[in-house]
Amino acid sequence: MTEVVVSIQAYEDEIERALQTLEMAGELDRALAAYREVEEKLQTLDVSSEPAAKRAQQRVLAYCLIRQGNVLRQRGEPQRALEMGEREMAAAR
């Protein structure tokens, strides 16, 4: 397993922690900030030479965007949630 894939797995764990400790506790602003931070980290990874890492990155990115969309819906921002859903679909391809 490469260092990049290990990083991607760690970022996925961060998403899960934010879901369990922030989003589910109703701390939506903090959860959204945590998800955005993970999104930024995922976007900075160089996965161009590793097809498996690229797939993992896109999968976790899609999950991160799903979580962000869910928070936006909970905050009463359906248009922004819809936009996030479109980004999630693109990442999942």
N, C-alpha and C positions, 0 to 999 in steps of 0.2 A: 504494500500500500504506500502510495507516494505521500510526501509531505502536504501537497495540495489537497488530496483526498482526506487526509486526517484533519486539515483545517476546515474543510467543508462539513465534515461530521461534527466538529466542535461547534460550528455555526448553527447547525441543525439543533444541537443540544441547547444552544442559547435561545433559540426560538421556543423550544419546549418549556424551558424554565420561565420565559416571559409569559407564555400562555398560562402555565400553572400558578405562578406567583403574582402576576400583575393582571392580565386580562380577566382571568376567572374571579379575581378579587375586586373587579370593577375599577381598577386603576388604569383606565383606558389611555390617558395621555402618556403615562409612563410606558405602557405596553407598546403603543404606537411608536414611541421614540426608540424603544429597544429593537423593534422589528426594522425600523428604518436604518438603524446602526448596522444590523446584520446584513441588510440589503447592500449597504455601501461596501461592507467587507467582501461580500460575495462578488460584487461588480469589479473589485480591484484585483481579483485573482487572475493570474495568467494560466489559462487552461488550454491555450491554443495548440499545444503540442501533445496533449493527453486527451484523447477522445472519451475515455471513461470518466475523467475528471470533469470534462465539459458537460457530460450527461448528468453527473451528480450535482454540479453547480446549478444547472438549469432546473433540476428537480427541486432542490432546496430553495432556489430563488422563487419558483412558482409557489411553494408552500409559504414562504415568507410573505409574498404578495397576497395570498389567500388570507393570511392572518391579518394583514393590514386592512384589507377590504372588510373583513368581519368587524374590526374595531370601528372603522368608519361608518358602517351600517349601525352599529350600536350607538354611535355618537350622533346619529340622525343626519348623516351626510351621504345620502344615496347616490348622488351624482359622482362624487369622488370615489365611492365604493365601486360603482360601475366602471369607472376609468381604471381602477386598480384591477378589477376582474379582467378587463381587456389585456392589461399588461401581463397578468398571470397566465392567460391563455397563450399569449405569444411566447412566454418563457417555457411553457410546457411542451411546445412543439419541438 
